[in-house]
Amino acid sequence: MIGEFELIERYLRPLAAGSPGAFALTDDAALLTPPPGRDIVITADAMVAGVHFLPDDPPDLVARKLLRVNLSDLAAMGATPIGYLITASWPQDIGQDGGEDWLASFTAGLAADQAEFEVGLLGGDTTRTPGPMVLSLTALGSVPGGRCLRRSTARDGDLVFVSGSIGDGALGLEVLRGGLTGLSPEHGASLVDRYRLPRPRLALGQCLLAEGLASAALDISDGLVADLGHIAGSSGLAATLEAPAVPLSPAAQAVLAAEPERLQQVITGGDDYELLFTAAPADSGALAALSDELGLPLTRIGVMSTGQGVRVRDATGAEMSLEHAGWTHF
């Protein structure tokens, strides 16, 4: 059985090697000096086994998803990542009878994404739990002093844009639960990959902030309709979403071709981690150029207006009735 300090020494301390202020995890806290002229952005998300990931998901992908959903929050503010802290409540069998393999894979996943996104471990805590595994990560980033992207600053007449494609995360979870049949292996694998491994749109968020192209922004975690509702509510406006304009991957298109009724699941299911943002109509051309520069689709899907709430219109222009807007914990 591996002990707490041996666990830290063997698996976590190497992750802090690139973070001088972490002091090799030998002190009670880390020291961080903000870059000159920058403000610090802080975000935290927790993931619970059986709620945010499946208990048999590969450990390295669980780790990478945990880091990436927090990096996605930084992207939504236009921030550049600095580092992160992690708190892990491990089940009793982690570190026992082969459970150490789980730890090795988990930390290898963190190491892979640290290299990709140029972040390092700053500290955290580890403990045991008799219940399901609970993982919490706090990510830190920086933005130019006095500037960041927020969800409460959309304007009447702004257009609504989204990056990438929508619905893959929710459909990927459905594949893992055995709720989708008849998909090609390639499409099934693509959807599962999007569920297990989100793509934080850091470069997009930073460009939107630097070039002043977004009036408001957030990342889509609860579902497209629900998160558009967050922008609308925070900004004191209404939003209209054109369902036919929502960008879909080839795999999601195949699902809807066979089961059109799953459209509601696509636009309310969550786990997309794309950026949803508003912009002035006059900036459409600049956004098209940015899309080409990043190699990332940016699709206009709606408009902001006076009023309140979110209206979703179908291909005929009729307002759709939805059972729910998105994911909620309570």
C-alpha positions as CSV (number, residue, x, y, z in Angstrom):
1,M,0.0,0.0,0.0
2,I,1.3,3.4,-0.9
3,G,1.3,6.2,1.7
4,E,0.2,9.8,1.3
5,F,3.7,11.2,1.2
6,E,5.1,8.5,-1.0
7,L,2.1,9.2,-3.4
8,I,3.0,12.9,-3.5
9,E,6.7,12.1,-4.0
10,R,6.2,9.5,-6.7
11,Y,3.3,10.9,-8.7
12,L,2.6,14.6,-7.9
13,R,5.9,16.2,-7.2
14,P,7.1,15.6,-10.8
15,L,4.1,17.5,-12.1
16,A,5.3,20.6,-10.1
17,A,8.8,20.6,-11.6
18,G,8.0,23.4,-14.0
19,S,6.4,25.6,-11.3
20,P,9.1,27.3,-9.2
21,G,6.5,28.8,-6.8
22,A,5.3,25.4,-5.9
23,F,8.6,24.7,-4.0
24,A,8.5,21.1,-5.1
25,L,5.3,20.7,-3.0
26,T,7.4,20.8,0.2
27,D,5.6,23.8,1.8
28,D,2.0,24.4,2.9
29,A,1.2,26.8,0.0
30,A,2.6,28.1,-3.3
31,L,4.0,31.5,-4.1
32,L,2.7,33.3,-7.3
33,T,3.8,36.6,-8.6
34,P,1.3,38.1,-11.2
35,P,2.9,39.0,-14.5
36,P,3.4,42.7,-14.8
37,G,0.3,44.6,-15.9
38,R,-1.9,41.5,-15.7
39,D,-4.8,40.5,-13.5
40,I,-5.2,36.9,-12.1
41,V,-8.2,34.8,-13.2
42,I,-9.2,31.9,-10.9
43,T,-11.7,29.1,-11.5
44,A,-12.5,25.8,-9.9
45,D,-14.5,22.8,-11.0
46,A,-15.1,19.4,-9.3
47,M,-15.8,16.1,-10.9
48,V,-17.5,13.2,-9.2
49,A,-17.3,9.6,-10.3
50,G,-20.7,8.5,-11.7
51,V,-21.8,12.1,-12.2
52,H,-19.1,13.8,-14.3
53,F,-17.3,10.7,-15.6
54,L,-17.9,7.0,-15.6
55,P,-16.1,4.9,-13.0
56,D,-14.5,2.8,-15.8
57,D,-13.3,5.8,-17.9
58,P,-9.5,5.6,-18.6
59,P,-7.7,7.3,-15.7
60,D,-5.5,9.4,-18.0
61,L,-8.6,10.8,-19.8
62,V,-10.3,11.5,-16.4
63,A,-7.3,13.6,-15.5
64,R,-7.1,15.4,-18.8
65,K,-10.9,16.2,-18.7
66,L,-10.5,17.6,-15.2
67,L,-7.8,19.9,-16.3
68,R,-9.4,20.8,-19.6
69,V,-12.8,21.8,-18.2
70,N,-11.1,24.3,-16.0
71,L,-8.9,25.6,-18.8
72,S,-12.1,26.1,-20.7
73,D,-13.3,28.4,-18.0
74,L,-10.1,30.4,-18.4
75,A,-10.6,30.5,-22.2
76,A,-14.1,31.9,-21.7
77,M,-12.5,34.9,-19.9
78,G,-9.8,35.3,-22.5
79,A,-7.1,34.2,-20.0
80,T,-3.7,32.7,-20.5
81,P,-3.1,29.7,-18.2
82,I,-0.5,29.9,-15.4
83,G,-1.0,26.8,-13.3
84,Y,-3.4,24.7,-11.2
85,L,-4.0,23.1,-7.8
86,I,-5.7,19.8,-7.4
87,T,-7.6,18.2,-4.5
88,A,-8.3,14.5,-4.8
89,S,-10.5,12.4,-2.6
90,W,-9.4,8.9,-3.6
91,P,-11.4,5.7,-2.9
92,Q,-9.9,3.3,-0.4
93,D,-8.5,1.0,-3.0
94,I,-6.4,3.6,-4.8
95,G,-2.8,2.7,-4.1
96,Q,-3.7,-0.9,-3.0
97,D,-3.6,-4.2,-4.9
98,G,-2.8,-2.7,-8.3
99,G,-4.7,0.5,-7.7
100,E,-1.3,2.3,-8.0
101,D,-1.6,1.7,-11.8
102,W,-4.7,4.0,-11.7
103,L,-2.6,6.7,-10.1
104,A,0.2,6.3,-12.6
105,S,-2.1,6.6,-15.5
106,F,-4.0,9.6,-14.0
107,T,-0.8,11.6,-13.4
108,A,0.5,10.6,-16.8
109,G,-2.6,12.2,-18.3
110,L,-2.0,15.4,-16.3
111,A,1.6,15.4,-17.5
112,A,0.6,15.1,-21.1
113,D,-1.8,18.1,-20.9
114,Q,0.6,20.1,-18.9
115,A,3.0,19.9,-21.8
116,E,0.3,20.7,-24.3
117,F,-1.1,23.7,-22.5
118,E,2.1,24.9,-20.8
119,V,0.8,24.8,-17.2
120,G,2.2,23.2,-14.1
121,L,1.0,21.9,-10.7
122,L,1.2,24.4,-7.9
123,G,-0.2,22.3,-5.0
124,G,-3.4,20.9,-3.6
125,D,-4.4,18.1,-1.2
126,T,-5.0,14.3,-1.2
127,T,-7.3,12.3,1.1
128,R,-9.2,9.1,1.3
129,T,-13.0,8.7,1.0
130,P,-15.4,5.7,1.5
131,G,-17.6,7.2,-1.1
132,P,-17.2,7.9,-4.9
133,M,-14.0,9.5,-6.1
134,V,-14.2,13.3,-6.0
135,L,-11.7,15.4,-7.9
136,S,-11.4,19.2,-7.7
137,L,-9.1,21.4,-9.7
138,T,-8.5,25.1,-9.4
139,A,-6.9,26.8,-12.4
140,L,-5.2,30.2,-12.5
141,G,-4.6,32.4,-15.5
142,S,-4.0,36.0,-16.3
143,V,-5.5,38.7,-18.5
144,P,-4.5,42.3,-19.3
145,G,-5.1,44.5,-16.3
146,G,-8.7,45.6,-16.1
147,R,-9.9,43.5,-19.0
148,C,-11.6,40.1,-19.4
149,L,-14.5,38.5,-21.2
150,R,-17.7,38.3,-19.2
151,R,-21.1,36.9,-19.7
152,S,-23.0,40.0,-18.5
153,T,-22.0,42.5,-21.2
154,A,-23.9,41.4,-24.3
155,R,-25.7,44.2,-26.1
156,D,-29.0,44.6,-27.9
157,G,-28.6,43.6,-31.5
158,D,-25.4,41.6,-31.0
159,L,-25.1,38.4,-32.9
160,V,-24.6,35.0,-31.1
161,F,-21.7,32.8,-32.3
162,V,-20.4,29.4,-31.2
163,S,-17.1,27.7,-31.9
164,G,-16.6,24.1,-33.1
165,S,-19.6,21.8,-33.1
166,I,-22.4,21.2,-30.5
167,G,-23.9,18.0,-29.0
168,D,-20.9,15.7,-29.4
169,G,-20.3,15.5,-25.6
170,A,-23.9,14.6,-24.7
171,L,-24.1,12.1,-27.5
172,G,-20.7,10.6,-26.6
173,L,-22.1,9.9,-23.1
174,E,-25.1,8.3,-24.7
175,V,-22.8,6.0,-26.7
176,L,-21.0,5.0,-23.5
177,R,-24.3,4.2,-21.8
178,G,-25.4,2.1,-24.7
179,G,-28.2,4.4,-25.7
180,L,-27.2,4.9,-29.3
181,T,-27.1,2.0,-31.7
182,G,-26.5,1.8,-35.4
183,L,-23.6,4.3,-35.5
184,S,-20.5,3.5,-37.5
185,P,-17.5,2.7,-35.2
186,E,-15.8,5.8,-36.4
187,H,-18.7,8.1,-35.5
188,G,-19.2,6.3,-32.1
189,A,-15.5,6.7,-31.3
190,S,-15.5,10.4,-32.4
191,L,-18.4,11.2,-30.0
192,V,-16.9,9.3,-27.1
193,D,-13.6,11.2,-27.6
194,R,-15.4,14.5,-27.5
195,Y,-17.1,13.5,-24.2
196,R,-13.9,12.3,-22.6
197,L,-11.5,14.9,-23.9
198,P,-12.9,18.4,-24.3
199,R,-11.0,21.0,-26.4
200,P,-10.5,24.2,-24.3
201,R,-10.6,27.1,-26.8
202,L,-7.8,29.1,-25.2
203,A,-6.4,30.6,-28.4
204,L,-9.9,31.7,-29.4
205,G,-10.7,33.3,-26.1
206,Q,-7.4,35.2,-26.0
207,C,-7.9,36.5,-29.6
208,L,-11.5,37.6,-28.9
209,L,-10.2,39.6,-25.9
210,A,-7.1,41.0,-27.6
211,E,-8.9,42.1,-30.7
212,G,-12.1,43.3,-28.9
213,L,-14.3,41.0,-31.0
214,A,-16.6,39.6,-28.3
215,S,-19.0,41.7,-26.1
216,A,-19.7,38.7,-23.9
217,A,-18.6,35.1,-23.6
218,L,-18.8,31.8,-21.7
219,D,-18.0,28.2,-22.3
220,I,-20.7,25.7,-22.8
221,S,-20.9,23.2,-20.0
222,D,-24.5,23.0,-19.0
223,G,-25.9,22.9,-22.5
224,L,-26.2,25.4,-25.4
225,V,-29.7,26.7,-24.5
226,A,-29.0,26.9,-20.8
227,D,-25.7,28.7,-21.3
228,L,-27.2,31.2,-23.8
229,G,-29.7,31.8,-21.1
230,H,-26.9,32.6,-18.7
231,I,-25.6,35.3,-21.1
232,A,-29.1,36.7,-21.7
233,G,-30.0,36.7,-18.0
234,S,-26.8,38.3,-16.8
235,S,-27.0,40.9,-19.6
236,G,-30.6,41.7,-19.0
237,L,-31.6,40.7,-22.5
238,A,-33.4,38.1,-24.5
239,A,-31.8,35.7,-27.0
240,T,-33.1,33.9,-30.1
241,L,-31.4,30.7,-31.1
242,E,-31.9,29.3,-34.6
243,A,-31.7,25.6,-34.2
244,P,-31.0,24.8,-37.9
245,A,-27.9,27.0,-37.7
246,V,-26.3,25.1,-34.8
247,P,-23.1,23.5,-36.1
248,L,-23.0,19.7,-36.0
249,S,-20.1,17.2,-36.5
250,P,-20.5,14.5,-39.1
251,A,-21.1,12.0,-36.2
252,A,-23.9,14.2,-34.7
253,Q,-25.4,14.7,-38.1
254,A,-25.6,10.9,-38.5
255,V,-27.3,10.6,-35.2
256,L,-30.0,13.2,-36.1
257,A,-30.5,11.7,-39.5
258,A,-31.5,8.5,-37.9
259,E,-33.2,10.0,-34.8
260,P,-34.3,13.6,-35.4
261,E,-36.0,13.8,-32.0
262,R,-32.5,13.9,-30.4
263,L,-32.1,17.5,-31.5
264,Q,-33.3,18.6,-28.0
265,Q,-30.5,16.4,-26.5
266,V,-28.0,18.0,-28.8
267,I,-28.8,21.6,-27.8
268,T,-29.4,21.0,-24.1
269,G,-27.1,18.1,-23.2
270,G,-24.0,19.9,-22.1
271,D,-20.3,18.8,-22.0
272,D,-19.5,20.7,-25.2
273,Y,-16.9,23.1,-23.7
274,E,-17.0,25.3,-26.9
275,L,-17.1,29.0,-26.5
276,L,-20.4,30.8,-26.9
277,F,-20.1,34.5,-27.4
278,T,-21.8,37.6,-28.7
279,A,-20.4,40.2,-31.1
280,A,-21.5,43.3,-33.0
281,P,-22.7,42.6,-36.6
282,A,-20.0,44.9,-37.9
283,D,-17.4,42.4,-36.6
284,S,-18.7,39.4,-38.6
285,G,-15.9,39.8,-41.2
286,A,-13.2,40.0,-38.6
287,L,-14.6,36.8,-37.0
288,A,-14.6,35.0,-40.3
289,A,-10.9,36.0,-40.7
290,L,-10.2,34.8,-37.2
291,S,-11.9,31.5,-37.9
292,D,-9.7,31.0,-40.9
293,E,-6.6,31.9,-38.9
294,L,-7.3,29.5,-36.1
295,G,-8.7,26.7,-38.3
296,L,-11.8,26.7,-36.1
297,P,-15.4,27.1,-37.3
298,L,-17.2,30.1,-35.7
299,T,-20.9,29.9,-36.5
300,R,-23.6,32.5,-36.2
301,I,-26.5,30.9,-34.4
302,G,-28.7,33.7,-33.1
303,V,-29.2,37.3,-32.0
304,M,-29.7,39.2,-28.7
305,S,-32.6,41.6,-28.3
306,T,-34.6,43.4,-25.6
307,G,-36.7,41.3,-23.3
308,Q,-35.8,38.1,-21.4
309,G,-35.4,34.4,-21.8
310,V,-34.2,32.3,-24.7
311,R,-36.4,31.4,-27.7
312,V,-35.4,28.5,-29.9
313,R,-36.7,28.5,-33.5
314,D,-36.9,25.5,-35.8
315,A,-36.5,25.4,-39.6
316,T,-40.0,26.8,-40.1
317,G,-39.4,29.7,-37.8
318,A,-41.7,28.2,-35.1
319,E,-40.7,28.4,-31.5
320,M,-39.6,25.0,-30.2
321,S,-40.9,23.7,-26.8
322,L,-38.1,22.2,-24.8
323,E,-38.5,19.9,-21.8
324,H,-35.5,21.5,-20.1
325,A,-32.8,24.0,-21.0
326,G,-29.8,22.1,-19.8
327,W,-28.0,20.3,-17.0
328,T,-28.4,21.3,-13.4
329,H,-27.0,19.7,-10.3
330,F,-30.0,20.6,-8.1
